[in-house]
């Protein structure tokens, strides 16, 4: 138990909140989300162009 507490203390000493950055992996994930969003919007616009919708007025109830 004391060994794990010692390791946690070492990790806390090495951690500097002012130097934490997302790094390359964070950029890659963000870029992939952007590209995926672009493809989804492009696909959605293509599907909307295929829709041929003419709304007919409601028939009066008799």
PyMOL commands that set and color helices and strands:
alter all, ss='L'
color gray80, all
select helices_A, chain A and resi 2-14+23-50
alter helices_A, ss='H'
color red, helices_A
deselect
rebuild
show_as cartoon
